[in-house]
Amino acid sequence: MSIVLLLPLNAWAQSILPLSCSDVTKIEIWRLRGEAWHRPSKEGYSYAVIVYLTKEAQERMAKVYASTEETPFMVDGCRFIIRHVQLSANGKPIRSDAPASDSFSGKQAVISKKTEEAAFEAAKRICPAKVSETLLTDGS
């Protein structure tokens, strides 16, 4: 017996934005209340890795984002459209734990992680010298 799973090709569509230290001006880690930001976790928090980019990297990010196919998805009965972009550093992918919450516009790229440890690990893979050691919070 065979089972065939038919998925639209864009369900797996994503672009990759390679980053190095020369693309980054600074990196911050924010601890956010999971429930307030609709990202529940065992700890009760989620973590945003905010990578502030140089002007050249911002322009490259805008091109990558614009060329990425839109993918629709549903959360709590609401339809959203995202363009899934994945960061990479030193040729290795840096995966987000909540791609629907990521942001790739303006002066920074933002990805989500479920733990503080994972957030700092991701940030240090991009550029250890530009990671702020201070954990910022949303007041929680």
C-alpha positions in Angstrom: 0.0 0.0 0.0 1.3 3.4 -0.9 0.4 6.8 0.5 0.9 9.8 -1.7 1.1 13.2 0.0 0.4 16.0 -2.4 1.8 19.4 -1.3 2.1 22.6 -3.3 5.7 23.2 -4.2 5.6 26.6 -2.5 5.1 24.8 0.9 8.8 24.3 0.9 9.9 27.4 -0.9 12.5 29.5 0.9 15.4 31.7 0.2 18.7 31.8 2.0 20.4 35.1 3.2 24.1 34.4 3.9 25.6 36.7 6.6 29.1 37.3 7.9 30.6 39.7 10.4 31.2 42.3 7.7 27.4 42.4 7.1 26.5 43.1 10.7 26.6 46.2 12.8 25.3 44.6 16.0 23.2 41.7 17.3 20.7 41.9 20.1 18.8 39.1 21.9 15.3 40.0 23.3 13.4 37.9 25.8 9.7 38.2 25.0 6.7 37.0 27.0 5.5 34.0 25.0 1.8 34.4 25.6 1.8 38.2 24.9 3.5 37.6 21.6 1.5 34.4 20.8 4.6 32.2 21.0 4.1 30.0 24.1 7.0 27.8 25.2 7.9 25.6 28.2 9.8 28.5 29.8 7.0 31.0 29.1 9.3 33.1 26.9 10.5 33.3 23.3 13.6 35.0 22.1 14.1 37.3 19.2 17.6 37.4 17.6 17.8 40.9 16.0 20.6 41.2 13.5 21.3 44.9 12.5 22.7 45.0 9.0 25.1 47.3 7.1 23.6 49.3 4.2 25.0 46.8 1.7 23.5 43.8 3.5 20.1 45.6 3.9 20.0 46.0 0.1 20.9 42.4 -0.4 18.3 41.3 2.1 15.6 43.4 0.3 16.5 41.7 -3.0 16.4 38.2 -1.4 13.1 38.9 0.3 11.4 40.4 -2.8 12.5 37.3 -4.9 11.0 34.8 -2.4 7.7 33.3 -3.1 4.8 34.1 -0.9 3.5 31.2 1.2 0.0 31.4 2.9 -0.6 29.9 6.3 -3.2 29.9 9.1 -2.8 30.8 12.8 -5.7 30.7 15.1 -8.1 31.0 12.2 -6.3 34.0 10.7 -4.7 33.8 7.2 -1.2 35.2 6.9 1.2 35.4 4.0 5.0 35.1 4.6 8.1 35.0 2.5 10.2 32.4 4.2 13.9 33.5 4.3 16.5 31.5 6.2 19.7 33.0 7.5 23.0 31.2 7.1 26.5 31.9 8.4 29.7 30.2 7.3 27.7 28.1 4.9 25.5 26.6 7.6 21.8 27.3 8.1 20.5 29.1 11.1 16.9 27.9 11.6 14.2 29.9 13.2 11.9 28.2 15.7 8.9 30.3 14.5 9.4 31.3 10.9 6.0 33.0 10.7 7.2 35.5 13.3 10.5 36.4 11.6 11.0 39.7 9.9 13.3 40.6 7.0 12.7 44.3 6.3 14.3 47.6 7.0 17.6 47.7 8.8 17.5 44.3 10.5 16.7 40.6 10.2 14.8 39.0 13.1 14.5 35.3 13.8 12.9 33.5 16.7 14.3 30.9 19.1 12.6 29.0 21.9 15.4 29.2 24.5 17.9 31.8 25.6 20.8 29.4 25.0 19.6 28.7 21.4 19.3 32.5 20.7 22.8 33.3 21.9 24.2 30.3 20.0 22.5 31.5 16.7 23.7 35.0 17.2 27.3 33.9 17.9 27.3 31.7 14.8 26.7 34.9 12.7 29.2 37.1 14.4 30.4 36.5 18.0 32.2 39.9 18.2 29.0 41.8 17.6 26.6 40.0 20.0 25.5 42.1 22.9 25.9 40.0 26.1 23.0 41.9 27.7 19.6 40.1 27.4 17.0 42.8 26.6 13.4 42.3 27.7 9.9 43.5 26.9 9.4 44.3 30.6 8.9 40.7 31.7 
